[in-house]
Amino acid sequence: MYRFLLTRRWVGLHLLVLALIPAFFFLGKWQWGRFEENSARSTRITANLAAAPVPIDRLDRPGGAVPEKDGHRLVTATGRYDPAHELVVRRRTLNARVGFYVVTPLVTPGGAVLVNRGWVPAGATADAPPRVPAPPAGEVTVTGRLRPAETRENSGIRVRAGLPAGQILLIDTSSVARGLPYPVYGGFVELTDQRPPAGASPELLPAPDVGAGGGLNLAYAVQWWLFIGIAVGGWVLLVRREARDLREAGDTGEDTGEDTVPEDAPRSVISPVITPSDRDTAR
């Protein structure tokens, strides 16, 4: 009854199912890894945002680099803004609006900290300089989220030449530092508060959305693994249906042992042939 499983068509189906099972398994495993990675990242950022602020020189230094574990940690720095070397970062959005980030060096005794003071709307054209409120004068103490320098690898943004003066695409501290007359810390700070407060100022950036901590990746992992059961279950269902169809076909087509002659067969085929010797025998 199950010899049909060895036919070419069914062998192809067997191979397809055998290929899908490991493929679905490894896709689910990959999504599970993403879930663990995003969950750990969400937990780390949430903890860093809730921690008390610390002086920036405890986590960073001029010419250094901010480790991933310290990303979004609240830090403080005290110094004076240097508006003469202020930069704006192109193609940055806030609430679906396109504009610029405003990055102003804060010169401290230990070096300069690049402070992202917030977002301003774009000007009349993409190359037109935006209107940027001036930073407060005198000594200022800023508090903000410590961020590692932006690169093409961690941001997906490609740097290009020919930008208007004072505009950049990435907050790449090492690149910015080459045009400044003082050492610069390896990371930059997203401003959350400053004392004394400024009057008019760029719009502060919101805290990062940590999302569901990789919950979507977990759902995808379970989905891929469920597909394994669907593939195997579908194969079993097809086998059983084929066997049933063959069994029913055999029940209706059994050999009864009687010769059956079609009604439209030629007369010469239906009538027996009588030879002369048969006539003599009949007499």
Steps between C-alpha positions, in 0.01 A plus 500: 500500500786741581720422204397837354738661755790382282377671184694794361234754596486382860877474537519866396245588766695307764817691412318833513364431849841379619655824372235722659535352849863610564440828316206589725696385806800724431281798406324462834835470678622817329191692612544361851855637504366839391244480780769436760719779359218757490373399843847546650536835324159616622579397856839673489364829359212504747741452790737769371219752460383433856849531653611817675715736289879475538779735382589426140866442577402187693380335178684678219818692425641714219592282205332198658196297404174436681441128557159366401413417861517872590280620215214729616648527848422841654812716546577856604760749380577860593660753267434774246336460161706586193242625245777594254553129428135398508381250237163382374427140400296460182205269429387442857133452576287564806133403504513439123642849438830543316757733643840524668665402825700781660842392632694750707835434671496547877856582602589355840833490688550140387410555133200586285174305505287507186148573622201425280281787621194376311311533174409799284287505182660523158532827317343601171722257308706194592824702482368811675632543854227450762417753767676382814443654844826605663629295793510660845809707576724445798560182693236230447445158651337261257338164560435258220516151354850385409516365146784337306629679192288446191657304215374357176503155660280584798277753329472387138564861385756556227714811515530706183707799405383842387280590796449867587729640765399409854290199393580134559321168453642306794595592855835332455700646786840401362423669169358812664799518737738552208351843444501612864781668697462279811475131586153346471338222698438178308122502541242775484211600727132531415384788714218437747554794738736791560559747781447787471219429252500669161221717368425405141669172420478208257235240569642232730512145368278241668640201683549195276209267456619161620189337352388155605851380570512268200145370539445514125808285440369247752171482310688444174709222659189316620341550159791339315499203736125459456562480127696179564188340647291632212742356242508157666126501565430595139722217377317246719164631382597467135629146551180390672282658236693336217477162672128545552444594136693193383308274735165634381607459138593138571161430666306613191727336242531138624516215240167299505627224269234569231591607149341826413446592138428857409158564359641678193744219411482379130261215426779280366668516836183407692386206282705176506667384180353164371731291284392212255631237739274643767198443265595138442530442866160656556339258249 
